[in-house]
Amino acid sequence: MKKRPEELLAAYADGGLTPAEAAEVESLLAHSPEARGELEAIRRLLAEARQTGPDAAAEPDWDEMARAIHQACDAAPPRRFAWLWQPRRLIAIGALAASAAAVVGFIALRPGDGRETSRPRAAALTEPPATAPVEPRPPTTADGAEEPDALPALREPEVDELSPTELADLDDELESDDLGDQGFIADLLDPGAGGAGGDDDDDLDVFDDDTLTADELAEELPPDGIEKIDRFLAEVSAG
Amino acid sequence: MPVVSAAAPESEGQAAARRDGELVSRYLAGDRRAFDDLVRHYQRPIYHLAYRYLRSEADSKDLTQRTFLKVYGALPRFRAEASFRTWIYRIAINLCLNELRNRRRGEATDRPELIDEAAAPPAVDLDALDAQERGAWLRRAIASLPPRQRMVLELRIFDELPFREVAELCGSTENAAKVNFHHAVKRLRALAEDNRKGDR
């Protein structure tokens, strides 16, 4: 806001101007009787307002109020993980969690070479179904006899029934952590190790300059920070 | 013509800022008594600030307590970019404005006298009033100022804040705060002059 010396008279009267501003006002006062008269009136009013004071609220018992404040603060649920509630940290942790979820999801759902490869599916094949399958009954005539030319009842095709040898191979493959030629997963887990991700993928980096990298986050966290994050995530998922 | 010193309020403000900064640091280092000291320093001005807006002692006490609760919860994230005083005043003013907004929404319709905060003072012959009556009239006139002018004036003359902090609290520049201060005073003078002339 552009100010004129006339608009600074009250601040001048109240002692709130810089020396340069005060000099401007004094220059005005030197040749303006009106300004001098106004300055005196402003001083009287400010003195009266200060003397009057604000609306006179009854002064409470300050000791009692301080005690009430302390009790309220003590009773307030502590702001747990307060160090966590900062946008940059939340973004970084969210990005880490999303990356971890993506990797886990990919590993769990990655397509194999034409056969189901996940453990749950293999387990389902080896365990008995929870309910006994209903054997389809052949069509019958009104008197209950079997229709002579009835087509055999359709049966759910049995899928993915792996032989015990195939299952054993599959287990070996999963347990060996052998991810074959999925080099970009290794890059995700360890970008510095080179491989398919490599330096050419900088534009895919989820961390921009304003966001903490995993290393920076680790530096920023208190010594037991990871433990706290784990506890925090556990509590959140537990509702 | 006396040259009014511009440095006095700022010096006090700097001293207060230094003291508050030390108390905040001590509290963050685990010294709970430092928070107690902050409460003792600021409960009174916050209470009176709240009363100027809310005009209810019970509500002002409650708001003072809520202000410190907020401070307590947020202190670990306090950054010394602003002074602690500006920060706690800002919290209190925001709570006051929220409270007034809630009242206007009808949540306090059983106390309409607390909502009508901006009524102009009655037209009276100021010269015929005694000091107490004049004071009451003047407070009423201040309460009727446009919100920003009122905030600037009150923070300056009742809380003795330097214009730099007043400006921070009002979200304006320091120059704008000084000009607003002038217009607030000018408006009060105009109200008083009108009353003296009896043409209101």
Interface residues (C-beta under 8 A of the other chain):
Chain A: M1 K3 E6 E7 L8 L9 A10 A11 Y12 A13 D14 G15 G16 L17 T18 P19 E21 A22 E26 L29 R36 A41 I42 L45 L46 E48 A49 R50 Q51 T52 G53 P54 D55 A57 A58 E59 P60 W62 M65 A66 A68 I69 H70 A72 C73 A76 R79 A82 W83 W85 Q86
Chain B: M1 V3 V4 S5 A6 A8 P9 F35 D36 V39 R40 Q43 R44 Y47 H48 Y51 R52 R55 E57 S60 K61 T64 Q65 F68 L69 Y72 G73 P76 R77 R134 G135 L138 R139 I142 L153 E154 R156 I157 F158 P162 F163 S172 T173 N175 A176 K178 V179 F181 H182 H183 A184 V185 K186 L188 R189 A192
